Amino acid sequence: MFEDLNFDLVRKTEIAHAINTASFPHSVIFEGSDEKTRLLAAKEVAKALVCTGEKKPCGVCRSCKKAESGNHPDIYIFQKDDGATAIKVDDVRLLKEKAMLLPNDGEKSIFIIAEAQNMNPQAQNALLKIFEEPAAHVCFILTCPSKSALLETIVSRAAAFLLSQDASALDAVSDPEVVACAASIVDALCKS
């Protein structure tokens, strides 16, 4: 579960500690890796934040099961609609309305903004107000390839966590056949 996420060990330990001590930041950015991995990490952390078990996420409590099935009433996912070019101001206004409501099942409402780089500048500016004065029960998780794709004012109000690249791709770099092939290509290029 949480242990399988592609964060480096130090950051993974930091995230787990923040979740278990109820000191998780009100807004975070998950950057790096691929889109699917970023969203998986956001959903897994959201599940841990609503978990009522001892070791978070426990995977067996009612909240974890709801989160796993995509039916937890306190986890919201905002993303660009199919065919849309951006996440628009109206989407952020809806998010802000939902953030004003108290959580249904637990102590936190989690708002995942998937591929936040798709927010147009107006939407990012609209998000700033709630980032500056968040309700105690609200947590935002933004995903994007690189935090540099977001306004600096958004980045400055969030903790950034870099996801490692796909583990299988990293394994390929240490594969002796891949290394030998790369070395022969470099030799061939140097000789020409």
Accessible surface in RSA format (square Angstrom, percent):
REM  Atomic radii and reference values for relative SASA: ProtOr
REM  Chains: A
REM  Algorithm: Lee & Richards
REM  Probe-radius: 1.40
REM  Slices: 20
REM RES _ NUM      All-atoms   Total-Side   Main-Chain    Non-polar    All polar
REM                ABS   REL    ABS   REL    ABS   REL    ABS   REL    ABS   REL
RES MET A   1   100.54  52.1  70.67  46.8  29.86  71.1  76.19  64.8  24.35  32.3
RES PHE A   2     6.39   3.2   6.39   4.0   0.00   0.0   6.39   3.9   0.00   0.0
RES GLU A   3    93.88  53.9  84.34  63.8   9.54  22.7  56.89 110.0  36.99  30.2
RES ASP A   4   112.40  78.7  87.94  87.5  24.45  57.8  33.68  79.3  78.72  78.5
RES LEU A   5     9.60   5.3   4.04   2.9   5.55  14.0   6.70   4.7   2.89   7.8
RES ASN A   6    32.75  22.6  26.32  25.4   6.43  15.5   8.15  19.6  24.61  23.8
RES PHE A   7     8.28   4.1   0.00   0.0   8.28  21.6   0.00   0.0   8.28  23.7
RES ASP A   8    72.98  51.1  65.56  65.3   7.42  17.5  43.67 102.8  29.31  29.2
RES LEU A   9   135.75  75.6 127.79  91.4   7.96  20.0 128.89  90.5   6.86  18.5
RES VAL A  10   112.93  74.3 107.94  97.7   4.99  12.0 111.19  96.6   1.74   4.7
RES ARG A  11    65.63  27.6  65.63  33.5   0.00   0.0  18.78  25.7  46.85  28.4
RES LYS A  12    36.78  17.9  36.73  22.5   0.05   0.1  13.79  12.4  22.99  24.5
RES THR A  13    82.28  58.5  76.92  78.0   5.36  12.8  68.00  91.3  14.27  21.6
RES GLU A  14    77.81  44.7  70.27  53.2   7.54  18.0  38.01  73.5  39.80  32.5
RES ILE A  15     0.56   0.3   0.00   0.0   0.56   1.3   0.56   0.4   0.00   0.0
RES ALA A  16    28.75  26.4  27.22  42.0   1.54   3.5  28.75  40.5   0.00   0.0
RES HIS A  17   115.94  63.4 110.14  76.6   5.80  14.8  71.92  74.1  44.01  51.2
RES ALA A  18    13.08  12.0  12.97  20.0   0.11   0.2  13.08  18.4   0.00   0.0
RES ILE A  19    10.30   5.9   2.60   1.9   7.70  18.6   2.79   2.0   7.51  20.4
RES ASN A  20    78.16  53.9  48.66  47.0  29.50  71.0  22.98  55.3  55.18  53.3
RES THR A  21    69.97  49.8  43.30  43.9  26.67  63.6  50.93  68.4  19.05  28.8
RES ALA A  22    94.92  87.3  60.23  92.9  34.69  78.9  68.62  96.6  26.29  69.6
RES SER A  23    69.56  58.8  45.22  60.3  24.35  56.1  45.77  97.5  23.80  33.3
RES PHE A  24    19.07   9.5   3.11   1.9  15.95  41.5   3.11   1.9  15.95  45.7
RES PRO A  25    44.75  32.6  32.54  29.7  12.21  44.4  44.28  36.6   0.47   2.9
RES HIS A  26    63.61  34.8  56.42  39.2   7.19  18.4  43.34  44.7  20.27  23.6
RES SER A  27     1.39   1.2   0.36   0.5   1.04   2.4   0.00   0.0   1.39   2.0
RES VAL A  28     0.00   0.0   0.00   0.0   0.00   0.0   0.00   0.0   0.00   0.0
RES ILE A  29     0.00   0.0   0.00   0.0   0.00   0.0   0.00   0.0   0.00   0.0
RES PHE A  30     0.00   0.0   0.00   0.0   0.00   0.0   0.00   0.0   0.00   0.0
RES GLU A  31    20.55  11.8  20.55  15.5   0.00   0.0   0.68   1.3  19.87  16.2
RES GLY A  32     7.56   9.3   0.00   N/A   7.56   9.3   7.56  20.7   0.00   0.0
RES SER A  33    17.40  14.7   0.00   0.0  17.40  40.1   1.25   2.7  16.14  22.6
RES ASP A  34    63.04  44.2  57.83  57.6   5.21  12.3  45.22 106.4  17.82  17.8
RES GLU A  35   104.93  60.2 101.48  76.8   3.46   8.2  26.74  51.7  78.19  63.8
RES LYS A  36   171.10  83.5 161.95  99.4   9.16  21.8 110.51  99.5  60.59  64.5
RES THR A  37    22.37  15.9  21.16  21.5   1.21   2.9   6.87   9.2  15.50  23.4
RES ARG A  38    10.80   4.5  10.80   5.5   0.00   0.0   0.00   0.0  10.80   6.5
RES LEU A  39    40.63  22.6  40.63  29.1   0.00   0.0  40.63  28.5   0.00   0.0
RES LEU A  40    98.98  55.1  96.19  68.8   2.79   7.0  98.29  69.0   0.68   1.8
RES ALA A  41     0.00   0.0   0.00   0.0   0.00   0.0   0.00   0.0   0.00   0.0
RES ALA A  42     0.00   0.0   0.00   0.0   0.00   0.0   0.00   0.0   0.00   0.0
RES LYS A  43    93.84  45.8  89.63  55.0   4.21  10.0  42.25  38.0  51.59  55.0
RES GLU A  44    16.45   9.4  16.02  12.1   0.43   1.0   2.06   4.0  14.38  11.7
RES VAL A  45     0.00   0.0   0.00   0.0   0.00   0.0   0.00   0.0   0.00   0.0
RES ALA A  46     0.06   0.1   0.06   0.1   0.00   0.0   0.06   0.1   0.00   0.0
RES LYS A  47     9.43   4.6   9.43   5.8   0.00   0.0   4.58   4.1   4.85   5.2
RES ALA A  48     0.10   0.1   0.07   0.1   0.03   0.1   0.07   0.1   0.03   0.1
RES LEU A  49    26.40  14.7   7.66   5.5  18.74  47.1   9.35   6.6  17.05  45.9
RES VAL A  50    10.00   6.6   0.91   0.8   9.09  21.9   5.80   5.0   4.20  11.4
RES CYS A  51     8.49   6.4   0.00   0.0   8.49  20.0   0.00   0.0   8.49   9.2
RES THR A  52   100.74  71.7  68.23  69.2  32.51  77.5  60.45  81.2  40.30  60.9
RES GLY A  53    17.73  21.9   0.00   N/A  17.73  21.9  14.78  40.6   2.95   6.6
RES GLU A  54   173.67  99.7 144.88 109.6  28.79  68.5  64.40 124.6 109.27  89.2
RES LYS A  55   138.36  67.5 132.78  81.5   5.58  13.3 101.35  91.2  37.01  39.4
RES LYS A  56    51.88  25.3  42.04  25.8   9.84  23.4  27.98  25.2  23.90  25.5
RES PRO A  57    10.17   7.4   1.62   1.5   8.54  31.1   1.62   1.3   8.54  53.1
RES CYS A  58    33.69  25.5  13.24  14.8  20.45  48.1  17.53  44.4  16.16  17.4
RES GLY A  59    20.58  25.4   0.00   N/A  20.58  25.4   2.87   7.9  17.71  39.7
RES VAL A  60   110.39  72.6  98.68  89.3  11.71  28.2  98.68  85.7  11.71  31.7
RES CYS A  61    20.46  15.5  10.66  11.9   9.80  23.0  20.46  51.8   0.00   0.0
RES ARG A  62   167.22  70.2 156.36  79.7  10.86  25.8  70.45  96.3  96.77  58.6
RES SER A  63    10.55   8.9   9.92  13.2   0.62   1.4   0.26   0.6  10.28  14.4
RES CYS A  64     0.75   0.6   0.33   0.4   0.42   1.0   0.52   1.3   0.23   0.3
RES LYS A  65   125.87  61.4 118.69  72.8   7.18  17.1  68.99  62.1  56.88  60.6
RES LYS A  66    47.64  23.2  45.57  28.0   2.07   4.9  37.69  33.9   9.95  10.6
RES ALA A  67    19.03  17.5   1.37   2.1  17.66  40.2   2.66   3.7  16.37  43.4
RES GLU A  68   123.75  71.0  96.38  72.9  27.37  65.2  48.72  94.2  75.04  61.3
RES SER A  69    73.59  62.2  38.28  51.1  35.31  81.3  46.84  99.7  26.75  37.5
RES GLY A  70    66.15  81.6   0.00   N/A  66.15  81.6  35.22  96.7  30.93  69.3
RES ASN A  71   106.03  73.1  86.14  83.2  19.89  47.9  26.82  64.5  79.21  76.6
RES HIS A  72     9.62   5.3   0.90   0.6   8.72  22.3   0.36   0.4   9.26  10.8
RES PRO A  73    46.40  33.8  30.76  28.0  15.64  56.9  43.66  36.0   2.74  17.0
RES ASP A  74     0.59   0.4   0.59   0.6   0.00   0.0   0.00   0.0   0.59   0.6
RES ILE A  75    31.09  17.7  14.68  10.9  16.42  39.6  14.68  10.6  16.42  44.5
RES TYR A  76    43.80  20.4  40.23  22.9   3.57   9.3  28.91  21.7  14.89  18.4
RES ILE A  77    73.77  42.0  42.09  31.4  31.69  76.4  42.09  30.3  31.69  86.0
RES PHE A  78    23.33  11.7  20.49  12.7   2.84   7.4  23.33  14.1   0.00   0.0
RES GLN A  79    97.79  54.7  85.45  62.4  12.34  29.4  20.59  43.8  77.20  58.6
RES LYS A  80    78.67  38.4  64.69  39.7  13.98  33.3  22.75  20.5  55.92  59.6
RES ASP A  81    97.41  68.2  90.04  89.6   7.37  17.4  25.30  59.5  72.11  71.9
RES ASP A  82   154.11 107.9 121.15 120.6  32.95  77.9  43.57 102.5 110.53 110.2
RES GLY A  83    84.50 104.2   0.00   N/A  84.50 104.2  44.85 123.1  39.65  88.8
RES ALA A  84    28.27  26.0  13.26  20.5  15.02  34.2  21.59  30.4   6.69  17.7
RES THR A  85   121.22  86.2  97.41  98.8  23.81  56.7  82.03 110.2  39.19  59.2
RES ALA A  86    17.32  15.9  15.31  23.6   2.01   4.6  15.31  21.6   2.01   5.3
RES ILE A  87     1.86   1.1   1.85   1.4   0.01   0.0   1.86   1.3   0.00   0.0
RES LYS A  88    95.71  46.7  95.71  58.7   0.00   0.0  80.36  72.3  15.35  16.4
RES VAL A  89    29.21  19.2  28.45  25.8   0.76   1.8  28.45  24.7   0.76   2.1
RES ASP A  90   100.29  70.2  93.08  92.6   7.21  17.1  32.55  76.6  67.74  67.6
RES ASP A  91    43.80  30.7  42.26  42.1   1.54   3.6   7.21  17.0  36.59  36.5
RES VAL A  92     2.68   1.8   2.07   1.9   0.61   1.5   2.68   2.3   0.00   0.0
RES ARG A  93   133.90  56.2 131.91  67.2   1.99   4.7  46.03  62.9  87.87  53.3
RES LEU A  94    83.38  46.4  81.38  58.2   1.99   5.0  82.70  58.1   0.67   1.8
RES LEU A  95     2.38   1.3   2.38   1.7   0.00   0.0   2.38   1.7   0.00   0.0
RES LYS A  96    51.90  25.3  51.66  31.7   0.24   0.6  23.55  21.2  28.36  30.2
RES GLU A  97   114.83  65.9 107.07  81.0   7.76  18.5  43.95  85.0  70.88  57.9
RES LYS A  98    63.91  31.2  62.69  38.5   1.22   2.9  16.89  15.2  47.02  50.1
RES ALA A  99     0.55   0.5   0.01   0.0   0.54   1.2   0.01   0.0   0.54   1.4
RES MET A 100   135.83  70.3 111.87  74.0  23.96  57.0  87.26  74.2  48.57  64.3
RES LEU A 101   111.39  62.0 108.81  77.8   2.58   6.5 110.96  77.9   0.44   1.2
RES LEU A 102   139.84  77.9 123.31  88.2  16.53  41.5 123.31  86.6  16.53  44.5
RES PRO A 103    24.96  18.2   6.80   6.2  18.16  66.0   8.10   6.7  16.86 104.8
RES ASN A 104   104.52  72.1  69.48  67.1  35.04  84.4  16.10  38.8  88.41  85.5
RES ASP A 105    58.16  40.7  21.57  21.5  36.60  86.5   9.32  21.9  48.85  48.7
RES GLY A 106    36.12  44.5   0.00   N/A  36.12  44.5  20.97  57.5  15.15  33.9
RES GLU A 107   154.71  88.8 137.63 104.1  17.08  40.7  56.40 109.1  98.31  80.3
RES LYS A 108    56.16  27.4  54.72  33.6   1.43   3.4  29.87  26.9  26.29  28.0
RES SER A 109     2.21   1.9   2.21   3.0   0.00   0.0   0.00   0.0   2.21   3.1
RES ILE A 110     0.00   0.0   0.00   0.0   0.00   0.0   0.00   0.0   0.00   0.0
RES PHE A 111     0.00   0.0   0.00   0.0   0.00   0.0   0.00   0.0   0.00   0.0
RES ILE A 112     0.00   0.0   0.00   0.0   0.00   0.0   0.00   0.0   0.00   0.0
RES ILE A 113     1.87   1.1   1.87   1.4   0.00   0.0   1.87   1.4   0.00   0.0
RES ALA A 114     4.61   4.2   4.46   6.9   0.15   0.4   4.46   6.3   0.15   0.4
RES GLU A 115    13.79   7.9  13.79  10.4   0.00   0.0   9.43  18.2   4.36   3.6
RES ALA A 116     0.00   0.0   0.00   0.0   0.00   0.0   0.00   0.0   0.00   0.0
RES GLN A 117    53.70  30.0  34.93  25.5  18.77  44.7  19.53  41.6  34.17  25.9
RES ASN A 118    36.29  25.0  30.75  29.7   5.54  13.3   4.90  11.8  31.39  30.3
RES MET A 119     5.38   2.8   0.18   0.1   5.20  12.4   0.07   0.1   5.31   7.0
RES ASN A 120    38.51  26.6  33.67  32.5   4.84  11.7  17.98  43.3  20.53  19.8
RES PRO A 121    77.00  56.1  77.00  70.2   0.00   0.0  77.00  63.6   0.00   0.0
RES GLN A 122   109.35  61.1 103.65  75.7   5.71  13.6  46.53  99.0  62.82  47.6
RES ALA A 123     0.00   0.0   0.00   0.0   0.00   0.0   0.00   0.0   0.00   0.0
RES GLN A 124     8.52   4.8   8.52   6.2   0.00   0.0   0.00   0.0   8.52   6.5
RES ASN A 125    81.73  56.4  71.11  68.7  10.62  25.6  24.03  57.8  57.70  55.8
RES ALA A 126    22.05  20.3  10.92  16.9  11.13  25.3  21.48  30.2   0.57   1.5
RES LEU A 127     0.00   0.0   0.00   0.0   0.00   0.0   0.00   0.0   0.00   0.0
RES LEU A 128    23.00  12.8  23.00  16.5   0.00   0.0  23.00  16.2   0.00   0.0
RES LYS A 129   112.80  55.0 110.68  67.9   2.12   5.0  75.24  67.7  37.56  40.0
RES ILE A 130     9.11   5.2   6.14   4.6   2.96   7.1   9.11   6.6   0.00   0.0
RES PHE A 131     2.46   1.2   0.00   0.0   2.46   6.4   0.00   0.0   2.46   7.0
RES GLU A 132    85.05  48.8  55.39  41.9  29.66  70.6  21.08  40.8  63.98  52.2
RES GLU A 133   115.82  66.5  93.06  70.4  22.76  54.2  42.58  82.4  73.24  59.8
RES PRO A 134    41.74  30.4  21.70  19.8  20.05  72.9  21.70  17.9  20.04 124.5
RES ALA A 135    37.95  34.9  23.17  35.8  14.78  33.6  34.33  48.4   3.61   9.6
RES ALA A 136    98.76  90.8  69.41 107.1  29.35  66.8  82.15 115.7  16.61  44.0
RES HIS A 137    24.71  13.5  22.70  15.8   2.01   5.1  18.63  19.2   6.08   7.1
RES VAL A 138     1.14   0.8   0.00   0.0   1.14   2.8   0.00   0.0   1.14   3.1
RES CYS A 139     1.99   1.5   1.99   2.2   0.00   0.0   1.96   5.0   0.04   0.0
RES PHE A 140     0.00   0.0   0.00   0.0   0.00   0.0   0.00   0.0   0.00   0.0
RES ILE A 141     0.00   0.0   0.00   0.0   0.00   0.0   0.00   0.0   0.00   0.0
RES LEU A 142     0.00   0.0   0.00   0.0   0.00   0.0   0.00   0.0   0.00   0.0
RES THR A 143     0.23   0.2   0.23   0.2   0.00   0.0   0.00   0.0   0.23   0.3
RES CYS A 144     0.00   0.0   0.00   0.0   0.00   0.0   0.00   0.0   0.00   0.0
RES PRO A 145    65.26  47.6  54.75  49.9  10.51  38.2  55.34  45.7   9.93  61.7
RES SER A 146    44.28  37.4  43.92  58.6   0.36   0.8  30.39  64.7  13.89  19.5
RES LYS A 147    78.56  38.3  78.54  48.2   0.02   0.1  37.21  33.5  41.35  44.0
RES SER A 148    98.97  83.6  64.32  85.8  34.65  79.8  54.07 115.1  44.90  62.9
RES ALA A 149    53.10  48.8  24.04  37.1  29.06  66.1  36.92  52.0  16.18  42.9
RES LEU A 150    11.60   6.5   0.00   0.0  11.60  29.1   1.71   1.2   9.88  26.6
RES LEU A 151    57.47  32.0  54.02  38.6   3.45   8.7  57.28  40.2   0.19   0.5
RES GLU A 152   126.27  72.5 118.17  89.4   8.10  19.3  65.74 127.2  60.53  49.4
RES THR A 153    59.29  42.2  57.94  58.7   1.35   3.2  56.28  75.6   3.01   4.5
RES ILE A 154     0.00   0.0   0.00   0.0   0.00   0.0   0.00   0.0   0.00   0.0
RES VAL A 155    20.67  13.6  17.61  15.9   3.06   7.4  17.61  15.3   3.06   8.3
RES SER A 156    75.57  63.9  36.27  48.4  39.30  90.5  40.14  85.5  35.43  49.6
RES ARG A 157    81.02  34.0  66.45  33.9  14.57  34.7  27.48  37.5  53.54  32.5
RES ALA A 158    18.74  17.2   0.00   0.0  18.74  42.6   3.38   4.8  15.36  40.7
RES ALA A 159    34.84  32.0  23.36  36.0  11.48  26.1  32.15  45.3   2.69   7.1
RES ALA A 160    25.83  23.7  10.87  16.8  14.95  34.0  11.04  15.5  14.78  39.2
RES PHE A 161     4.76   2.4   4.58   2.8   0.18   0.5   4.76   2.9   0.00   0.0
RES LEU A 162   110.76  61.7 104.31  74.6   6.45  16.2 104.31  73.3   6.45  17.4
RES LEU A 163     1.55   0.9   0.01   0.0   1.54   3.9   0.01   0.0   1.54   4.1
RES SER A 164    39.40  33.3  29.17  38.9  10.23  23.6  22.06  47.0  17.34  24.3
RES GLN A 165   101.21  56.6  97.78  71.5   3.43   8.2  42.21  89.8  59.00  44.7
RES ASP A 166    63.60  44.6  61.29  61.0   2.31   5.5  19.53  46.0  44.07  44.0
RES ALA A 167    54.26  49.9  53.37  82.4   0.89   2.0  54.00  76.0   0.27   0.7
RES SER A 168    74.49  62.9  63.15  84.3  11.34  26.1  50.01 106.5  24.48  34.3
RES ALA A 169    53.34  49.0  42.21  65.1  11.13  25.3  49.99  70.4   3.35   8.9
RES LEU A 170    94.87  52.8  86.80  62.1   8.07  20.3  87.13  61.2   7.74  20.8
RES ASP A 171    94.75  66.4  90.36  89.9   4.39  10.4  26.60  62.6  68.15  68.0
RES ALA A 172    43.10  39.6  37.24  57.5   5.86  13.3  42.81  60.3   0.29   0.8
RES VAL A 173   105.01  69.1 100.43  90.9   4.59  11.1 102.48  89.0   2.54   6.9
RES SER A 174    86.12  72.8  62.01  82.8  24.11  55.5  49.51 105.4  36.60  51.3
RES ASP A 175    56.28  39.4  51.43  51.2   4.86  11.5  16.46  38.7  39.82  39.7
RES PRO A 176   102.98  75.1  93.47  85.2   9.51  34.6  99.70  82.3   3.28  20.4
RES GLU A 177   140.23  80.5 131.50  99.5   8.73  20.8  49.12  95.0  91.11  74.4
RES VAL A 178    67.14  44.2  63.54  57.5   3.60   8.7  66.55  57.8   0.60   1.6
RES VAL A 179    79.02  52.0  76.30  69.1   2.72   6.6  78.36  68.1   0.66   1.8
RES ALA A 180    62.76  57.7  51.16  79.0  11.60  26.4  57.95  81.6   4.81  12.7
RES CYS A 181    70.52  53.3  64.01  71.4   6.51  15.3  23.54  59.6  46.98  50.7
RES ALA A 182    49.67  45.7  45.20  69.8   4.47  10.2  49.03  69.0   0.65   1.7
RES ALA A 183    51.41  47.3  43.78  67.6   7.62  17.3  50.72  71.4   0.68   1.8
RES SER A 184    63.26  53.5  54.62  72.9   8.64  19.9  45.36  96.6  17.90  25.1
RES ILE A 185    95.98  54.6  92.30  68.8   3.68   8.9  95.95  69.1   0.03   0.1
RES VAL A 186    84.53  55.6  84.11  76.1   0.41   1.0  84.53  73.4   0.00   0.0
RES ASP A 187    79.10  55.4  77.48  77.1   1.62   3.8  12.29  28.9  66.81  66.6
RES ALA A 188    61.10  56.2  49.46  76.3  11.64  26.5  55.38  78.0   5.72  15.1
RES LEU A 189   125.60  69.9 111.64  79.9  13.96  35.1 112.12  78.7  13.48  36.3
RES CYS A 190   101.11  76.5  66.44  74.1  34.67  81.5  32.02  81.1  69.10  74.5
RES LYS A 191   176.60  86.2 139.72  85.7  36.88  87.8  93.83  84.5  82.77  88.2
RES SER A 192   122.28 103.3  56.63  75.6  65.65 151.2  77.84 165.8  44.44  62.3
END  Absolute sums over single chains surface
CHAIN  1 A    10530.4       8600.9       1929.5       6256.5       4273.9
END  Absolute sums over all chains
TOTAL         10530.4       8600.9       1929.5       6256.5       4273.9
